[in-house]
Amino acid sequence: MSQRKCVICGKPQDVKYRPFCSKRCADVDLNRWFSGAYAIPAEEQSEDSFPPEHPPKEE
């Protein structure tokens, strides 16, 4: 069975830091999320999908 590689540097993964090989690579990945290098795609919402700012008052 082949050992999986770190998703940052390609070295063998360490069980303690999986899927990374070290705390350093885990921190590099975290920094990429914080800096906006990674993003989760989302669908653009049209203005019609948002509720009105001032809904009509019910009497």
trRosetta pair geometry for C-beta under 8 A, 3 or more apart (Angstrom, degrees):
i j d omega theta_ij theta_ji phi_ij phi_ji
3 12 4.7 11 123 -137 136 109
3 13 6.8 -158 167 34 95 82
4 12 7.5 104 78 -151 44 61
4 13 4.9 4 87 1 93 128
4 19 7.0 -70 130 -147 134 89
5 10 4.9 -10 176 -155 130 48
5 11 6.7 141 -154 72 80 18
5 12 6.4 -66 -109 -96 55 35
5 13 6.6 151 -168 -34 8 83
6 9 5.0 9 90 50 131 76
6 10 6.0 -49 60 6 85 11
6 11 4.9 17 8 55 125 70
6 12 7.2 41 -25 88 87 12
6 13 5.6 150 -71 -85 63 64
6 19 7.0 137 -137 143 46 67
6 20 5.1 44 -141 -152 99 47
6 21 3.8 -63 -66 -22 134 99
6 22 7.7 -10 -110 10 148 71
6 25 5.4 -27 -175 169 133 169
7 19 5.1 44 -14 121 114 117
7 20 6.7 -69 34 -85 84 65
7 25 7.8 139 60 163 66 122
7 29 7.2 55 86 -90 111 133
8 20 6.1 20 8 -125 116 97
8 21 7.7 -121 52 17 100 92
8 25 4.0 -180 48 -158 143 104
8 28 5.3 103 -145 80 148 131
8 29 5.9 -112 -71 -55 120 97
9 21 6.4 -74 55 25 113 130
9 25 5.7 -104 -3 -100 107 127
11 21 4.2 20 85 -78 109 169
11 22 7.9 21 72 -12 137 101
11 25 8.0 -150 42 -49 108 152
12 21 6.2 101 82 -113 44 113
13 17 7.3 -149 -168 81 76 80
13 18 5.2 56 173 -110 127 76
13 19 5.9 -65 -117 -161 133 47
13 20 6.7 113 -132 87 81 14
13 21 5.7 -118 -117 -83 32 64
14 17 4.8 43 72 32 103 97
14 18 7.0 -135 84 -54 47 65
14 20 7.2 -23 39 102 88 62
14 21 5.2 91 -10 -159 93 44
14 22 6.4 73 11 -70 137 48
15 18 5.7 -12 -146 -35 32 115
17 20 4.4 -66 139 77 108 94
17 21 6.5 5 79 100 128 9
17 22 5.8 122 35 -122 170 4
17 23 6.1 -131 -102 -65 135 47
17 25 7.1 104 145 63 138 101
17 26 5.2 -121 -163 -43 109 126
20 23 7.9 115 108 -81 137 15
20 25 4.0 176 -162 96 117 113
20 26 4.5 -154 34 -61 162 76
20 29 6.7 -130 -76 -6 129 135
21 25 5.5 68 42 13 76 149
22 25 5.2 99 56 9 76 96
22 26 7.1 -134 101 -1 43 89
23 26 5.4 -57 -149 40 36 115
23 27 6.1 37 153 -21 69 106
24 27 5.8 -58 -150 37 28 110
24 28 6.5 33 150 -23 64 102
25 28 5.4 -44 -146 30 37 116
25 29 6.6 39 153 -18 63 102
26 29 5.8 -55 -154 36 32 112
26 30 6.4 32 149 -19 65 106
27 30 5.5 -51 -144 37 36 113
27 31 6.2 39 155 -21 66 104
28 31 5.8 -55 -151 35 29 112
28 32 6.7 33 149 -23 62 103
29 32 5.6 -52 -154 29 33 114
29 33 7.0 33 150 -16 64 99
30 33 5.8 -52 -157 33 37 110
30 34 6.4 32 149 -15 68 107
31 34 5.5 -55 -144 40 35 111
31 35 5.9 26 159 -14 69 111
32 35 6.0 -58 -138 42 27 104
32 37 4.0 -73 -163 62 82 127
32 38 5.3 70 132 -14 100 102
33 37 7.4 -69 -58 52 22 82
33 38 5.1 -35 -94 52 61 118
36 39 6.6 16 -166 -64 67 103
45 49 4.6 -105 -173 65 103 138
45 50 6.9 100 134 -46 126 88
46 49 5.3 106 61 -5 72 99
47 50 6.0 -54 -163 28 48 110
51 55 6.7 -32 169 -65 108 111
52 55 5.3 129 70 -82 107 61
